[in-house]
């Protein structure tokens, strides 16, 4: 049982649309989710939609006033300049984004992003007023060789910005081998990694990590979300493929509703 049972942390459910969706599709999906969220009147969890950069403006306009927040999927370490094709955190904020996903395995692996670069990007995001959602997680090989905790500990130590506090960032644990595969860690395994993340983050973050929101990602679906989100150290979910369907994603989001 986690030592953080009595710490109140508001749950967070994030939809990562990845490189999917036309403007019409994105607006329709965002509108459906915003209507569901508004219908709760006083939602007990935060809901964030992270569409492709091409849709951030349209989605932000669609959910305005609903309480649903918008985030980007990546941003630069630089505020502006001669960086063709890059997206600045300041630019995302100007479009209405409040969050940004950083260090996702698809960026770390596909684009060679290091812990050092993720840290620099997260620092820039904080300066722009965004909340970085910093992703960590091990590969299948690292998992099979029992290196999970060491890998995650290194990523936490080297990816979190020096100026970060528990309230200013979010950490997402996404075991790479579980993303889009249908495979998931055991509940005990998920809770153990989240507990280690909180302990290690407490050594880095100013003021400790008791209030840090740590969310789980990796083949999260409606039929397993409640089990994940019922764990003491799991404060929400980062959802990939299932977030592209309004009904599926909403079923997952409702699992974040806590009975006080």
C-alpha positions in Angstrom: 0.0 0.0 0.0 1.3 3.4 -1.0 2.4 5.9 1.7 0.6 8.6 -0.3 -2.9 7.3 0.2 -4.0 10.4 2.2 -2.5 12.9 -0.2 -5.2 14.6 -2.3 -4.2 14.9 -5.9 -6.7 15.9 -8.6 -6.9 13.2 -11.3 -5.8 14.0 -14.8 -6.8 12.3 -18.0 -4.9 13.2 -21.2 -5.8 12.2 -24.7 -2.8 12.0 -27.1 -4.2 12.1 -30.6 -0.7 11.7 -32.1 -0.6 12.6 -35.9 -4.3 11.9 -36.5 -7.4 13.9 -37.4 -8.6 16.5 -39.9 -9.9 19.9 -38.7 -13.5 18.7 -39.0 -12.7 15.4 -37.1 -10.8 17.2 -34.4 -13.5 19.8 -33.8 -16.2 17.1 -33.7 -14.3 15.0 -31.2 -13.4 17.9 -29.0 -17.0 19.2 -29.0 -18.4 15.8 -28.0 -15.9 15.5 -25.1 -16.4 19.1 -24.0 -20.2 18.5 -23.8 -19.7 15.4 -21.7 -17.3 17.1 -19.4 -19.5 20.2 -19.0 -22.5 17.9 -18.1 -20.7 16.8 -15.0 -21.1 20.4 -13.7 -18.3 20.1 -11.1 -15.9 17.5 -12.5 -13.6 15.9 -10.0 -10.8 15.4 -12.6 -9.0 17.4 -15.2 -9.4 16.5 -18.9 -6.7 17.5 -21.5 -6.8 17.0 -25.2 -3.5 17.0 -27.1 -4.2 17.1 -30.8 -1.6 17.5 -33.6 -0.1 21.0 -33.7 -2.2 21.7 -36.8 -5.4 21.4 -34.7 -4.4 23.1 -31.4 -6.0 26.4 -32.4 -9.3 24.8 -33.6 -9.6 22.5 -30.6 -8.8 25.2 -28.1 -11.6 27.4 -29.7 -14.0 24.4 -29.6 -13.5 23.6 -25.9 -13.3 27.2 -24.7 -15.4 27.7 -21.5 -15.9 24.0 -21.0 -13.1 23.4 -18.5 -11.4 21.0 -20.9 -7.7 22.0 -21.4 -5.6 21.7 -24.6 -2.0 20.6 -24.9 0.6 20.2 -27.5 2.5 16.9 -28.3 6.0 18.5 -28.5 7.7 21.8 -28.3 11.2 23.3 -28.8 13.8 24.2 -26.2 14.1 27.5 -28.0 11.6 30.4 -27.6 12.0 31.5 -31.3 14.5 31.7 -34.0 15.9 29.9 -37.1 14.5 26.5 -36.3 12.5 25.5 -39.3 9.7 23.0 -38.6 10.0 23.3 -34.8 7.2 24.5 -32.5 7.8 26.8 -29.6 6.1 26.4 -26.3 5.3 30.1 -26.5 3.5 29.5 -29.8 1.5 26.7 -28.3 0.5 28.9 -25.3 -0.5 31.7 -27.8 -2.9 29.2 -29.4 -4.6 28.4 -26.1 -2.6 25.4 -25.0 -1.9 24.9 -21.3 0.0 21.6 -21.4 2.6 19.9 -23.6 3.7 16.3 -23.8 7.5 16.0 -23.7 9.9 13.0 -23.9 7.3 10.6 -25.3 9.0 7.4 -26.4 8.1 8.1 -30.0 10.2 11.3 -29.7 13.0 9.7 -27.7 13.3 6.8 -30.0 12.2 8.1 -33.4 13.9 11.5 -33.1 16.8 10.6 -30.8 15.7 12.9 -28.0 17.9 12.6 -24.9 17.1 13.2 -21.2 19.1 16.4 -21.5 17.0 17.7 -24.4 13.7 16.7 -22.7 14.9 18.7 -19.6 15.7 21.7 -21.8 12.3 21.5 -23.5 10.5 21.2 -20.2 12.3 24.2 -18.8 11.2 26.2 -21.9 7.7 25.0 -21.5 7.6 26.2 -17.9 8.9 29.6 -18.9 6.1 29.8 -21.4 3.5 29.1 -18.8 2.8 25.5 -19.9 2.6 22.4 -17.7 5.0 19.8 -19.2 3.8 16.2 -19.1 7.2 14.5 -19.0 7.2 10.9 -20.2 9.4 8.1 -18.9 9.4 4.4 -19.5 11.5 1.3 -20.3 11.9 -0.7 -23.5 10.9 -4.3 -23.8 14.5 -5.4 -23.5 15.0 -3.3 -20.4 11.8 -4.7 -18.9 12.8 -8.3 -19.7 16.2 -7.8 -18.0 14.8 -6.2 -14.9 16.1 -2.7 -15.6 12.8 -0.9 -15.4 13.4 0.9 -12.1 16.9 1.9 -13.0 15.9 3.3 -16.3 13.0 5.3 -14.9 15.1 6.6 -12.0 17.7 7.9 -14.5 15.1 9.5 -16.7 13.5 11.2 -13.7 16.9 12.5 -12.4 18.0 13.8 -15.8 14.7 14.9 -17.5 13.0 17.1 -14.8 13.8 20.8 -14.9 15.7 22.4 -12.1 13.0 25.0 -11.5 10.1 22.4 -11.5 7.8 21.9 -8.5 5.3 19.1 -7.9 2.5 21.4 -8.9 4.1 22.7 -12.1 4.8 19.5 -14.0 3.2 16.1 -14.6 5.1 12.8 -15.1 3.7 10.0 -17.3 4.9 6.5 -16.9 4.6 4.8 -20.3 6.4 1.4 -20.6 7.4 1.4 -24.2 6.5 -2.2 -24.7 2.9 -1.5 -23.7 2.2 1.4 -26.0 -0.3 0.3 -28.6 0.5 -3.4 -28.1 -2.4 -4.4 -25.9 0.2 -5.6 -23.3 0.1 -4.1 -19.9 2.2 -4.4 -16.7 0.6 -6.0 -13.6 -1.1 -3.7 -11.2 1.6 -4.3 -8.7 4.2 -3.5 -11.3 2.5 -0.2 -12.2 2.2 0.8 -8.6 5.8 -0.1 -7.8 7.1 2.1 -10.7 4.9 5.0 -9.8 6.0 4.8 -6.1 9.7 4.9 -7.3 9.0 7.8 -9.6 7.5 9.7 -6.7 10.4 8.9 -4.4 13.0 9.8 -7.1 11.2 13.0 -8.1 11.1 14.0 -4.5 14.9 14.2 -4.7 14.7 16.6 -7.6 11.6 18.7 -7.2 11.6 21.8 -5.1 9.4 21.1 -2.1 9.2 17.3 -2.7 6.9 15.2 -4.8 3.9 14.4 -2.6 1.6 16.6 -4.7 3.2 15.4 -8.1 0.6 13.9 -10.4 1.9 10.8 -12.0 -0.2 9.3 -14.8 -0.1 5.9 -16.5 0.0 5.3 -20.2 0.3 2.2 -22.4 -2.7 0.3 -23.8 -5.2 2.1 -21.5 -8.7 1.1 -22.5 -12.2 1.3 -21.0 -12.0 -2.2 -19.5 -8.8 -1.7 -17.6 -8.8 2.1 -16.8 -10.7 1.7 -13.5 -8.2 -0.8 -12.2 -5.2 1.4 -13.1 -6.8 4.6 -11.7 -7.8 2.9 -8.4 -4.1 2.5 -7.5 -2.9 5.0 -4.8 0.0 6.4 -6.7 -1.7 6.5 -10.1 -3.2 9.9 -10.6 -4.7 9.5 -14.1 -4.0 8.3 -17.6 -2.3 9.3 -20.8 -4.3 7.7 -23.5 -3.3 7.1 -27.1 -5.4 5.3 -29.6 -8.5 5.1 -27.5 -8.6 8.9 -27.2 -9.6 9.1 -30.9 -13.0 7.7 -30.2 -15.3 10.0 -28.1 -17.2 7.1 -26.5 -14.1 5.0 -25.7 -12.2 8.0 -24.3 -15.1 9.2 -22.2 -15.5 5.7 -20.7 -11.8 5.9 -19.7 -12.2 9.4 -18.4 -15.1 8.5 -16.1 -12.8 6.0 -14.4 -11.1 9.0 -12.9 -14.1 10.1 -11.0 -13.3 9.4 -7.3 -15.8 8.6 -4.6 -14.8 10.7 -1.6 
